[in-house]
Amino acid sequence: MGDNLIYLFVAFLITWLIMAAYLWSIGRQVRNLRDEVQALENAELPAESPAPAPRRQEQVESSQA
Amino acid sequence: MKQGSTRGLPGWRFAQGVGVLAGVVMAIALYMAFVYAPADALQGDVQRIFYLHVPMAWVAFLAFFVTFIGGIGYLWKRHRGWDQLARASAEIGLVFTTVVLLSGSLWGKPIWGTWWTWDARLTTTLLLWFIYLAYFMLRSYVSDPERAARYAAVLGIFGFIDVPIIYKSVDWWRTLHPGPVVSTSGAAMPDSMVYTLFVALAATTLIYAYLLYQRYWIERTKDEIADYQYRMYERQLEREMREGATI
């Protein structure tokens, strides 16, 4: 019966290793996605600020003259 | 992209609470499995694998049931949320089924004298594992996300047919695998073992709920990022075309 304890130990060990690896992988994905979202939010900020009104063609020509 | 944070998703705090609760209940379940529940008279301590193996199997079935519901929901409503839910749950189900197969094999060696036998329950469970592995392979091979979701939904629905077959396999075929330990007519073991089993089941279900929330957020955010990048690409293309026309 004592010999069988190794199977019990290995079963729990493998299970918790798999669960820990899975949790770690999920945590890493969440972190990476948060970073990616943050980077995209930062990138879109200048686009959200009011852009200068486009100058009309005749205005451009008169300023050049 | 303002919804990209997990904190923006409804129930974020609740999910964190579920995660903490899952840890506490799992600690209680481990204490009960190793201290409170008696060793089996015939199998000895190795029988305690049961408190890991059975809840994992039940919750894997629950995960595939959620995938089944997600598949039906997607085919019916064509709303991507259903597909995200199905994807998230199928992955957790696959991980849990892997644990079921490994822990079952580690119990089988000292009790049956073999790591594996082509017994009806073992074979149908292995088949289930392959079905949901194929579910992810199919998703990765089909490049169009809408088509991938549709095909995966169909596979997720038909794949679930294997679950009741697994459950009834011990009745339908002569198998080595033990029959149901808890049924409507009562439990075939002492109360302390039944209580331990149910606490372990509660802990595993809470872990599943926590993982499902995280995985669902990942799937949703990935889709949102892909949509956003596609919109940006389209906008840039439009701008380039406009500039080209002006020149």
Interface residues (C-beta under 8 A of the other chain):
Chain A: M1 D3 N4 L5 Y7 L8 V10 A11 F12 I14 T15 I18 M19 Y22 L23 I26 Q29 V30 L33 R34 E36 V37 Q38 L40 E41 E44
Chain B: M1 K2 G4 S5 T6 Q43 G44 D45 V46 R48 I49 L52 H53 M56 V95 T98 V99 L102 S103 L106 W107 K109 P110 I207 L211 Q214 R215 W217 I218 T221 K222 I225 Y228
